[in-house]
């Protein structure tokens, strides 16, 4: 039986793979060697990859929490993006 991978690691790999694919696609489009039809298809694929990456980033942001130890108990608090700005 193959070892189980945690869902967060699988999502991380998928995100990295999607981002890498998107970067390669942009590089190909910037070269200007694609036909109009190829460019339109690449653009559609790029939009889909961008949305996928944005959704994964939004989901990851929602999962970010701080662990705070209070009186021997560990409690979860939502991540505050305002901390550290002072």
C-alpha positions in Angstrom: 0.0 0.0 0.0 1.5 3.4 -1.0 2.1 5.9 1.8 -0.6 8.4 2.3 0.2 12.0 1.6 -1.4 14.8 3.6 -4.0 16.8 1.7 -2.1 20.0 2.3 1.0 18.7 0.7 -0.9 17.4 -2.3 -2.6 20.8 -2.7 0.8 22.5 -2.4 2.3 20.4 -5.2 -0.8 21.0 -7.3 -0.5 24.7 -6.7 3.2 24.7 -7.6 2.5 22.6 -10.7 -0.3 24.9 -11.8 1.8 28.0 -11.2 4.7 26.5 -13.2 2.4 25.6 -16.0 1.0 29.1 -16.1 4.5 30.6 -16.2 5.5 28.3 -19.1 2.3 29.3 -20.9 3.0 33.0 -20.5 6.6 32.5 -21.7 5.3 30.8 -24.8 2.7 33.5 -25.5 5.3 36.2 -25.0 7.5 34.7 -27.7 4.8 35.6 -30.3 5.2 32.4 -32.3 1.7 31.1 -31.7 -1.2 31.3 -34.2 -4.3 33.2 -33.3 -6.2 30.0 -32.5 -3.3 28.7 -30.3 -3.1 32.1 -28.5 -6.8 32.1 -27.8 -6.6 28.5 -26.4 -3.5 29.4 -24.3 -5.3 32.5 -23.0 -8.3 30.4 -21.9 -6.0 27.9 -20.3 -4.1 30.7 -18.5 -7.3 32.2 -17.2 -8.4 28.8 -15.8 -5.0 28.3 -14.2 -5.0 31.8 -12.7 -8.4 31.2 -11.1 -7.4 27.8 -9.8 -4.3 29.3 -8.2 -6.3 32.2 -6.7 -8.8 29.8 -5.2 -6.1 27.7 -3.7 -4.4 30.8 -2.2 -7.7 32.0 -0.8 -8.4 28.6 0.8 -4.9 28.5 2.3 -5.3 32.0 3.7 -8.5 30.9 5.4 -6.7 28.0 7.0 -3.9 30.0 8.5 -4.3 30.2 12.3 -2.2 31.1 15.2 -1.6 28.7 18.2 -1.6 30.6 21.4 -0.9 28.9 24.7 -3.0 30.3 27.5 -2.9 28.8 31.0 -1.6 25.5 29.6 -4.3 25.2 27.0 -3.8 25.7 23.3 -6.4 27.8 21.6 -6.8 28.6 17.9 -7.3 32.2 16.8 -7.9 33.4 13.3 -4.8 34.8 11.5 -4.8 38.6 11.6 -3.1 40.1 8.5 -2.8 43.5 10.4 -0.2 42.1 12.9 3.3 43.2 12.3 2.3 46.3 10.3 3.0 48.6 13.3 
